Amino acid sequence: MSTTILGIDIGSTKVCAVIAKKDSYNMKILGVGNAKSEGIRKGVITNIDYASKSIREAVNEAKKVADTQFEKVIVSISGSQIKSVDSDGLVNIPNHEIGMRQISRAMEMANHNANIPQEYEKLHILPYNFIVDNQEFIEDPLGMNGGKLRVQAHIVAVPKSSLNNLKKALKSAGLEADNIVLSSYASSIATLTKDEKELGVVLIDLGGATCNMAVHSGNSIRHNTFLPIGSTNITSDLAMALHTPLSAAEKVKINFGSLDKNSTTDLIELPKAGEEDLTHEVSLDIARKVILARVDETLGILATSLENSKFKDKIGAGVVLTGGLAKLNGIRELTSAIFYNFPVRVAKPREMEGLFETLRDPSFSTAVGLAMYGSGHFTPYEVDSNNKLRYKSDEIESIKSNNNSKNGEDDNIENDLLFEDKEDVRLAKDNILSELANLEEKKDANLFKRFWNWFLTNTF
C-alpha cells in the first residue's frame, strides 16, 4: 500500500513544499515547490492571509511538478516561544507482560506529569529512556517481562495561539495538517545518521531568519533551543556596514560571503544606500569581518546553550550543520573552534530516489525531513501532535501478530498505535460494529452490557 505525502516547511524567508510517495519498499520524491515567505516573521505567522498565499503558491508548484494529489500533510513549526521540559511516567504491570497498552499508559503518565503552562499545547512527547523494574536504558520494552515500567521523555510544547494561527493559514490555503513537527526535529530526520544519534550529536539548522539547535543523545532529542537570528541578519549588517541597499548586500553575501581569513581583499563597486544611481568601492575584507562577527556571535550563544544544558559531555559525534547558512565558506572551522573542537559536518538531505538536484542542498533539509516523517521515519516511540502514540512502521505487523497470541489482552489498540495501514483499522471497526448489531438483534441486554464494557476497557 502506498501513501503520497506533502511536507511543507514554513520558513521565515521561503516556504518549501515537497511531495513524496512511500510504498512498502522505499520513498520517492515526486515534486517540489518554493515561494517567498510573506506574513511570517522569526518563525511566527504575523499575517494569516499573506502566509496562506505563500503556502498555496509553494504547494501548487509542487503539485504541478508531481502531477499527482497527496493524502497526508506534514507541516513544520518553529518559534522563540516553544518550550521543552523533561518528564517521566511510571506504571505497574500486573501480568508482567509489557505490551503497547502498557507503554501507552506510561507515556500518558509522563504527559500528565509534565509541567507545561495552560496556554501551551504539547507537540511531541519523545521518550529517551525506558526502565523495566530497575534495568535502565531499555532500547525497546515491547514484549519484555517486568513488574514496573518507567519512561523518561522529552516534551516539546508550542503556544496554542501560534498553533491555531498556523492551522488557520493552512485552512485558508485549502489544507489541513495531519501532523505538525518541530522544524529542527524534521531536519534531524533528513540529515543525522543512526550512529550520530546514538553517540550524541548537536544539530544546528542555520536558516534565513532563525537558528534551531537540537541535541540528540540516546537516540532521542534531549534539548532544543531557538534563536531569532539568521542569514537575513547578516544581510542587514552588511547593508549598514557597506552603506548599500539590502538587495546589493544580499548579493555580496551570496557571491563573496566567507569566513576564511585567507579570502580575497579585493575592492568591489556597490550602489550607495539612498543614492542607488551612485556607486562607491568597498573592501571584501570588511564584508568578511562583518559576516564573521555575526556568525561568531550566533554560534557563541548556541555553544553557551549547550554548556548550560549539561549535555556537552555526552556529544560523541560532534556537530552537524544544515540550513542555507551552513554553505558559508569556512563555517566548519569556525564552528569547531567555538564548539570545544568538536568534529563538524555540513549536511544536506540524505540521498533517495527521485531527489531533485535543487533539494541536494542544506536549505531543504527540513522540507525533506517532513516528507520522511510522514512516511514513518520518526523516533522508535513518540506521542505526536495529534496525541497519538506512534511506533516505527516497519514493526507494526509483528506487533499485531504478537497481540493475537496474548489472549486478546492488547487487541484493538487503534487509539494507542498509529497504523500505517488504515484498511486494518477500518476492518477492525467493521467487525466490532457487526458484533454489536448481532447482540442487539438477540436482545440480550446483559451480554451486550458485558461486551460494551469489554470494548471500552480494551479500546480507550
N, C-alpha and C positions, 0 to 999 in steps of 0.2 A: 504494500500500500504506500503510495507516495503522497507527499504534502508539499504545497507551494507556500513559501514563507516570504513575507515582506518585512525587511528590517529598516527602520527609519532612525537615523542618527540626527537629532535636532541640536545642532551646534549653534554657537553664537555668531559665526561667520558664514557657515553654509549648512544647508540641510541635505543630507545624502540618503538616498533610498536604494536598497539592494533587494532584488528578487532572486530567490534560490529555490531549487527543488530538491527535496530529500526523499530518497526511496530506501529500500531495505539495505542497500549496499553502500551508498555514498551520497554526497551532496554536490550539487552543480549550480554554479551561478548562471542565471538566465538574463539578467538585466540590471542596469544601474542608472540612476538619475541624480542630478545635482541642481540646487537652486540657491541663490544668495539668501541668507537669513535676514528676515525683517521681523520686527516685533519681538525679538529675543535678545536679551542683554545679560551677559555673565551667567549663562545657563538658565535664566529665568524668563518666562514669557511675560512680556510687558504690553503687548497688543495682540489680542486673540485673532482679530481679522487679518492682520499682516502676517502673523505666524502661520495661520491657516493657509494663506495664499502661497507662502513658501513651501509648505508641506505638500500642497496639492501639485505645485509645479514639479517638484522632485519626483513624486510618485507617478505622475502622468508620463514623465520622461522615461522612468524605469519600465513602466508598462508598455510603452511603445517599443522599447528595445527588446523586452522579453516576449512580447506578443502573446501574453497569457494573463489570466487573472490569478489572484492569490487567495489562500484560505486562512492564513494566520498572519497577524500583525504584531510585531515586537518593536517597541519604541524605547529610546534611551531617555534618561533624565539626569540632570546634573544641577548643581546649585550650591551656593555657600551655606544654605540653611539646613542641609542634610545632616542628620545626627546619627551616630553609631554608638552602641553600647554592647557589652557582653552580658550574657545571662545564662542560667542553667536550669534544667528541669530534672526531677527525679521521680521515677515511678516504680512500684512493686510489680513483680512478675509472678503471680500466684502459681501458674502451671510450669514455671521455669523455662518456657519456650518463647524466645523473642521473635515476634512476627512484625509485620508492617503496622498493625494496630498499636502495639506497644511502643514502637518507635514514634508513631504519630502522637501518642499521648505524651511522651517525654518532650517532644518538640513543642507541643501545645503548652506544657508546663513552663518551658523556657520562655515562650511567648508571653504567658501570663505574668511571669516574674520580672519581666523587663521593665525598667523604669523609663518610660517614654512619655513625654508631655501629651496631653489630650488632643492638642491641635496638630499632632503628627500622626501619620499612618505608616505602618511597617511595610517596607518594600521587599526586603529579603531577610530570611532567618537562615543563617548558614552555619551548620554545626562544624566545629573544628576538633571536637574530642568526644568520643563515646567511651563510657566507663561501665563495664559489666562487673557487678559486685565491686571488688577492689582493683580490678585489672584495667589500667588506663590505656589510652591510645589504640582502642579497637578500631581497625580500619572500617569494618562493616559488621554491625552486631546482628544482622538478619540471620535467623536460624540458630543463633548461639543459645547456650543454656546458662541460666543465671537467675538469681532471686531479685536483683535490682538493676535497673538501667538508668544511667545518668547521662545527660547530654549537655555539653557546653557549646554555646552558639554565639556567633557574632551577628548582631541585628542592626540593619540599616533602615532608618526611618526618614520620611520626607514630609514637609508641611502639607497638610490637606489642601490648603489653598493652591499651592504650586501644582499638586496632582490634579486638582479639579480644573485648573486653567489649561493644563496640558490636554486633558480629556475633552474639554470644550473646543480647543483648537483642532483636535483630531476630528471631532464630530462635525465641525464646520467644514472640514475638508472631505467629509463623507467616509470617515474611517472610525473604527473602534479598536482599541488595543486589546489583544489577547493577553499580553504581558508587558509590564514596564520594568526596565532593567537599568540599574546604575551604570553610567557610561564607562567608568573605569573597570567594572566587572566585565562588561561586554568586550572591552579592549583586551583584557587578560585572556579571555576565551580564544581570541583570534591570534594571540602572539606568544603566550607562555607555553613552554614545554612541560611535560609531566615531571621531569627531573627538577626543573627550576622551582615548581610549586612545592615539591617535597623537601627540597633543600632549604627553601626560604628565599624569597625574591621580592624586590621592590619594583613595581611597575609605575612608571610616570608617563602619563598621557599629556603631552605638551600641545595644547590646542590653540585656536585662534584668539580666544578671549579668556580662557580658563586653563588651569592645570589641575589634573586629578591624579592623586597618588594612592595606590593600594598596596598593602603589604600582605603577601601570601606566605603562610607558614603552616605546616601540617596539612597541606593541600586545600586550604580554605583561606578566605580573606580574614585577616586578623585586625587590620587597622586601615582606615581610609581617611583622606583629607582632601580639601579643595582650596584652590587659590584663585581669586578673580583676576588673574594675570595671564596674559598670553602673547602671541606674536603681534597682535594689534597694538599692544603697549609699546613694543619695540618700534613699530611704525610711527607712533606718536612721538616717542623720544627722538627718533631720527629727524622727524619734521621740525621739531623745535631746535635741535642742536645744529641742523644744517640750514635752517631758515628757508625751508622749501615746502611746497604743498604736500599733503598726505599721499596723494597719488604718486608723486615723484619719490617720496620717502619709501613707499611700498616697493617700487621698482629697485631702489638701491638695496633694500633688504633681500629681495629675491635674487637679484643678479650679482651682488657683490658681498652679501652678508657672510661674515666669517668670524670665528673666534680664534683663529690661528694667528699667533704672534708674527709668523713669517709671511702673512698675507701682504698683498700689494699696498704701497703707499701712494699710488698714482692719484693724480687730480682728475676730477670729472666735473662737467658742467651741469648745473641744475637750475631750474627756474626758481626765482625768488618768491617767497610767500607774499601774497598780496599784490605782486607785480609779475605775473607769470609771463609777460612778454619780455622781461629782462632775465638774464642768467648770471650766475656767478660760479666760480670754481671752488670746490671743496676737496679736502683730502679724504681718501678712503680709509686712512688710518683713524681719522676722527669717527667715521661710521663704525669701524671695528670696536673702538673703545666704548662707544655708546651702547652697542649691542652687548658687549661683554659685561658692562655694568649692570644692565637689566637682567641678563640671564644668570649672572653670578648671584645677584640678589634673590632671584626666584628660587634657584637651586639651593641656596643657603637656607631659606625659610623651610623648604621641604626637608632638608637634612636635619634641621632642628626639630621638626615634627617627628621624624623617625627616631631621633635621640630621645625625645620625650615619651614616645610610645613604648619604650623599653624593648623593642624588637630588633634593635641594631645588632645584637649578638646572635640573633637567630637567622641572619641573612647569609646563607651559604652560597647562593648562586649569583649574588650581586644585584645590579640594577639593569632593568630593561626600559629603554626609552622608545616611545612611539608618539604619534601625532605629527602634525605638519612641521613644528619647530624642531623636531628630532633630526631633520635633514640638514640642519645648520652645520657647516664645516667646523670641526674642532670641538663639537659639543660632547663627544665621548670622553675626551681627555679632561675637559673641564669638570664634567660630572664625576669622574673617578676621583679627581683631586678634592672635590667638595664632599663626596660621599666616602670618606675614610679609605680611599684607594681600593674600593670595591671594583671588581671587573664590571664593565659596562657594555651592553649590547644594544644596538639600534634595530628595532623590529618592525617589520611590515606584516600584513596578514599572511597566515600560512598558505601554502600552495594548495589548490583544489581544482577540480575540473571546471572549466569554463571561466576561470578567473580573468577578468578583463585586465588589460595592461594598465589602465588607469587605477585599478584597485591595488596594484602591486606598489603601494605607497603607504608610508606610516600614517598619513592623514585619514585613511579609510579603515583603520583597524576597528573602530567602534562599530561602524556600519556592518562590516563583515561578521564581527562577533555577535551582533544582534541576530543575524540570519542563522548563525551557528547555534545560538541559544535556542531558537525556535525549532531547530532540528534535533535537539536533545543533548547538546553539549553544555552541561552545567555541572555544578558540584555534585558528588555522589548522592547527597541528600540536600533538600532545600525546601523551605516553605516560600512560595513565590508571592508576587504582588496580588494574586487572587486568593491568598491564604490557603493554597493547596499544596500538599506535600508532593514533591516531585522526586522520582528516583531514576537513576540513569537508565535510559530507554533500552539499552541492549540487555538489561537484566529482567525486563518486565515479564517475558514469557516464563522464565524459570520461577519467578515469584508466584505466578498464577498456578504453576504446576505444584509447587510446594504447598500452597494453600489447600489444594484439593486433597492432599494427604494428611491434613491436620484436623480431620473430623469436622470440617466446616468452621473451625474456630475463627479463621480470618477471612471467610468468604465475604463477598460483596464489599470490597474495600474501595469502591469508587471515590468516596469522599476523602480517603486517606492517600490515594495514589492517582497521579495524573497519567492516564493511559494514553499512549500514542495512538493505539488502535481504537478509535471511538466506536467501531462496529461491535467490539466485545461489550462495551458499556451498554449500547442500545439493546443487544440481545439479553443481557442480564436484566435490564429493566422490563423487557417484554415478558421474560419468564416470571418475574415477580408479580407483574400485573395479571398474568394468566392464572397464577396460583390464587391470587386474591379473588378473581372472578369465580373460580371453581368453588372456593369456600363460601362465597356469598350465595351461590346457587344452592348449595347444600343447606343453607340457613343454619349452620352450626355456629352459634354465637360464641360459645366458649372456645372452640377450636380457632375461630377467626381471631379472637382476642389474643390467644396464645401466639398465633402466627405473627400478628401485628406487633406484639411486644418483642418477639424474637427479631423481627425486621428492624425495629427502631434500635434495639440493643446492638445489633451486628453491623448496622449500616452507618449510623450517625455517631 
